Amino acid sequence: MTQSKLSAFFRSSSHKKTAPKTGEDCSSESRLEKRVLDDIDDNSGTLEKHDVVAVVQPPEKKTACGKKIEVTAASLAFAAPLKSSPTPSPSPCLPPALTAHPVLQSLDAMDDGWRHFVVSQAGKPYFSRLLAFLSQEISSRQVVYPPYPLVFSALTLCRWLDVRVVIIGQDPYHGPNQAHGLAFSVLPPTQPPPSLNNMFKEAMEDVSGFTKPSHGNLEAWSRQGVLLLNTVLTVRRGQANSHKGKGWETFTDAVIKELDVKKKGLVFVLWGKPAQEKCKSINRAKHRVIRCAHPSPLSATKTNAPFIGSKSFSRTNAALVELGKEPIDWRL
């Protein structure tokens, strides 16, 4: 359905509005139309069906933020072909104090699946303590990487429904103009750090047609369903592991558990002992796990399962094909 046809549908339909996006005013009279129109794929002009089913559900009456709402026959007919989508239901409302925090400003950039998950975590005590710590960093004028709007880039760029591969990193890069929320990735003009250079070296030997790029930006992988997730999502400038033990490990443990339980047929790529330990409970009856050393120059060639020569990329694609999924185009 194109955007113009969808707009006509809303003008002609008598259906009522439903649950808002996280942080929206629950009394908004136009949120349903805005939300559905916003979720039209900009490239194809088609409707993202998981976003619609998150807005319209079969029951005749629902409650959103304490307010009863109705769903008419018109909206039910519109949503009927999409009822089987596995996307979680819409996120609950967050208190304004939480939605105003700089770290959570990217919530609206997430799809419903990830937004629902982050909101579910944001209400827990550990996350409140984490936000309080980050607020202290802000008030004391500490420089934190990545910039706060980019902290959740792994979730905003790799949509919940698209996740096929999970690559676990450790701490964000702690130098200027490096970290931007994706494990191992850096934005131009920053040159690839040593671990990423080793990743490119291995890919050139392992992936047909891969040539070393002039940059270190891995967003193209994320958009294909590769979740590049660091264990800790922030760091103080020049101080490696400075945000360790502040709550991010609990959050990323919850991300991994959510994927393990609610997804089927993922490929977890675990480079180094910390990543392997973090994902030791993955259900291998449902998912595939690829293990080897970390690509850091300190370990890439020095273990019984070295990174160099591991063929991590082709093995990942072979596992995806075995699982009935499209392989990743690793070329950048």
Beta strands, then each sheet from edge to edge (+ up, - down):
strand 1: 61-64
strand 2: 67-70
strand 3: 144-145
strand 4: 165-168
strand 5: 226-229
strand 6: 235-236
strand 7: 267-271
strand 8: 288-292
sheet 1: 1+ 2-
sheet 2: 3+ 6-
sheet 3: 5+ 4+ 7+ 8+
end
